[in-house]
C-alpha cells in the first residue's frame, strides 16, 4: 500500500533562528507589527510503499533520524496516511 508522510522539521527552541528573525523583520517592515516571533522550518511530503501504517511510520522515523532532521539542533514530527 502507498502512504503519504507529511514531515515537519523545526529548530529546537534553544537554537537561534536567523531566518526566522529575517522574516520577522520583513513582516514588521510591511506593517505587521503584531507579529512577535517567527520560527522557520522545513516541510516535506514523502510517498512510500509499506505493508502497513506501522511499517510506514517506522520507515519515516528512520529517515528523519538518519537524514531529514539534524537531531542536535532540530525536532521533527510527522503524519502518515494511506493514499
N, C-alpha and C positions, 0 to 999 in steps of 0.2 A: 504494500500500500504506500501511497505517496503522502508525505506530510509537509506542512509549511511551518517553519520555525521563524518567529519574529524575535530577534535578539537586540537587546538594548544594552549598550556599554557606556558607563559613565565614570568619570573620575571619582575617586574616593573623596569624601568631604574634606579631608585634611590636605589634599593636594591642590596647589594653586592652579587656577584655570585662566591662563592669559587670553584664550579665545573667547571665553565667556565674558571676561572684562572688556574686551574689544567690542563685542556685540552689545553689552550694556551701555558703553559709551556712545555707540551708534544710535541706539534706541533713545537715549537721552537727547542726543543732537537732533533727532527727528521730532522731539517734543513729547516723548513718552516718559515723563519724569516719574510716573507712578511705579515703574519697574524698578525694584530694589536689588535684584540679583539675577544673574544668568549663569547656568552651568551648561556647557556644551558637551555633547557626546556623540555616539555613533549608533545608527540603526541599520540592521542587516536583515534581509529575508533570505532564508535558505529553503530550498525544496530538496527533500531527501527521501529515499526509499528505505523503509524499515518494515519488519514483520509486525510490529506493534507500536503503540504510542509510548510504551515504556522503553522500548529499544531506541526509538527516535529521540526520546528525552536523554537517554544515556549517551547517545552519539553526539548530540548537541552540547551536552555538558562537557564531554571530552574535547570537542572542537574549541569551545570557549576557553577551557583551561590551557590548551596547547597552542592556540594561535589567535583567536579572535579578541581576547582580552589579556592585558598585562596584569597579573594578579597582585603585583607590587603596588600599582597606582590606580587600578580600575576595578570596579564592581560590574557585574553583569546579571541580567535576568532575562528570561525568555518565555515564550508561549509556544506550544506545539499543538497543531490541529490537523486533522485529516483534510486532504484536498479532494 
